[in-house]
Amino acid sequence: MPESRVELRGVRREFRGGAGVHGVDLAIAPGEIHALVGLNGAGKTTLMRLMLGMLRPDAGEVRIDGTRIDDLAPAAWARVGQLVEQPLAYGELDVRDNLRLAARLHGASRAEASAVADAAIEELDLTRYARVRAHRLSLGNRQRVGLAAALQSGPALLVLDEPTNALDPAGVILLREAVVRRARSGAGVLVSSHHLDEVARVADRISVINEGRLIGILDPGTIDLERAFFALVRADDEAQSAA
């Protein structure tokens, strides 16, 4: 088993005006749930897009299971599950067909795709919606479909950006349990969230990002996690202002 499911070394991507990600080093081990937290615009989604090859870095490199992502074979990409920004679902296809298609795109045979989709439907409690077209679903159920697509097919690396968006409490619990199961099976998990208390329930480590830089680590067991988070961000802002 590799030492890291994903590793970022000096990754930098800058946009006009100075926004972006600035020299980030990050590694996530097999079986680790790593949370990424920050204020709006801090760079969480940009970092995840760089990790998944959706953006190319200006400098630095990303490796998945020890291989540079530019050299990663399709079979290795098939073991990456992700939900970044909006859940992707074809509106005219029903839930089951959307999940079958996602499984096929991850290399499953036709028969395997049906079994994978049925298991994902059960895990995310989508059985009553299996034959409902995606465009008729509520926001919360569309989010469940996107999560089911990311979680199915046994990902070795799972990257989830604000995965509890629009989920009701039952959906949050189902997601939490599913993420823990994937980590126990050896997946490395990166999850971003504004909900510190929620990620603290499952995370092994919590990294804080501010203005595109990782500025510290929080202990998930910290009693007043929000106060600790804001103290880190405030101290970094003051240090940058004084520089």
Secondary structure as UniProt FT lines:
FT   STRAND          6..14
FT   TURN            16..17
FT   STRAND          20..28
FT   TURN            30..31
FT   STRAND          33..37
FT   TURN            40..41
FT   HELIX           44..51
FT   TURN            52..53
FT   STRAND          59..64
FT   TURN            65..66
FT   STRAND          67..68
FT   HELIX           69..71
FT   HELIX           74..77
FT   TURN            78..79
FT   STRAND          80..83
FT   TURN            91..92
FT   HELIX           95..105
FT   TURN            106..107
FT   HELIX           110..123
FT   TURN            124..125
FT   HELIX           127..129
FT   TURN            130..131
FT   HELIX           134..136
FT   HELIX           139..151
FT   TURN            152..153
FT   STRAND          157..161
FT   TURN            163..166
FT   HELIX           169..184
FT   TURN            185..186
FT   STRAND          188..192
FT   HELIX           196..200
FT   TURN            201..202
FT   STRAND          205..210
FT   TURN            211..212
FT   STRAND          213..218
FT   TURN            220..221
FT   TURN            223..224
FT   HELIX           225..242
//
